[in-house]
């Protein structure tokens, strides 16, 4: 089934090479097929073609991080956050990657932004509290 989908998406891409939706879809399919280099290329291009699409930036950043490029992922997420300051997925990815790389001050800053979007969320308050303790160290 994935092979048929890939064939159809490649055919569509030959007709509309600058269609971000097609490239994003093919990138996701290539991830499922474990073609990570091809997937990264498609996801990167989709993000370039649709720079205002927060979801494309988020997915590409997660892929970059999972392939061992957290600094590139953070840079992309920071740019996307600047465009979409209330996007929860982007903020959560910023928090997660910053925390995972030991940058607790950045993680805390973004966790606070996330918490401000939903002050009643006890999990976010706990996350902020946890990061405050780690950022002090």
N, C-alpha and C positions, 0 to 999 in steps of 0.2 A: 504494500500500500504506500509506504513512504517513497519507494522508487517512482511510482506513478505520480505522486505529488511533486517530487523533485523535478521530474520531466515536465510536468505541466507548468510549474513555477519558472523553470528555465526557459520554456517556450514563451511564457508571458513576459519574462525579462528581456528576451530578444526583441519583442514588439515594443515594450516600454522600459528601456534600460534605466530610466531615471525615476522609476516608480518606487518610492520608499516602502510602501506596503508590501510589494512583491519581494523586495530584498529582505525586509524584516522577516517575513514568513519563511523565506528560504533559509535565512540564518537560523531560525528556530528549528527547522527541519534538520539542518545540518548538525545542530547540537545533538538532536536525537540519534543521528547516525554516527556520532562521535568524530565528525570531521570538524574539529575545533578551529583549525586555521581558516578553513572556508567559512565557517560560521562567523568568526570574528570579522572577517573581511565583509561579509554581507551585512552584519549588524552595524559595523562602522559606517558603511556606505549609506545604509538606511538613516542613520543618525545625521550624517552630513546632508542628505537630501531633504530631511524634515527636521531641521534644527529646533523647531518649536514643539516637537512631540516629546513630552516628558517621559512617556512610557518607553520610547525607543532609546533614549539616553539612559534610563534606568537599566533596561535589559542589557545594553551594551556594556555599561559599567560593571554590572554583576558578572558578565562573561569575562571582562578584562581581569577583574579581581580573582575569579576562579582559575584563571590561567596564569596567575602569579604576577600580575601587574597592578598592585593596589594603589600605587602613586598615580598611575594613569587613570584608574577608576575614580579616585578621589578628585582629581582635577576635572574630569568630565562631570562628576556629580556636583561639584561646586559651581560650575558654569550653569548646569541645569537648574540648580537650586536658586541661582540668581534670577533666572527666567521664571521659575515656578516656586516661589518662596513658601507656598503652603502645601506642596505635594508631599504627602506623608511617606510614600515609598522612597522617594529621593532622600528625605530626611532620615528615615530609618536606615537606609543603606549607608549614608554618611556616618551615622552613629556607629553602626556595626563595623564598618571597615576601619574607622578611626580607632575604635576600641580594640579591635583585633590586632592592629599594628602598634598598639601601645600609646597612641596619641589621645590620652584621656581628656586633655583640655579641649580639643576639637570635638571629641565625642560628646563631652558635657555641653558645650555651646549648642550643638545641634539637638541634643536631647532636650535642652531647655526650650528651644524653639518648637520642638514637637510637642512638649508638654503644654506650652502656651496655646496650642491649637485645640487641645482637649484637656483643660485643667481638672476635670473630674476623673480622669483615667488613673486609677491607683497604680497600675503597672508602670506607667510613664513616670509617676512620682517616685516609685521605687528605683527605676532605672536612673533617674537624675540623682537620687540619694547615693546609689552605688557608685556612680561616676564621680560625684563630688569627693567621696572618700579616696578614690584612686587618683584623682587629679591633684590632690594635696601631696601625695607621696613623692 
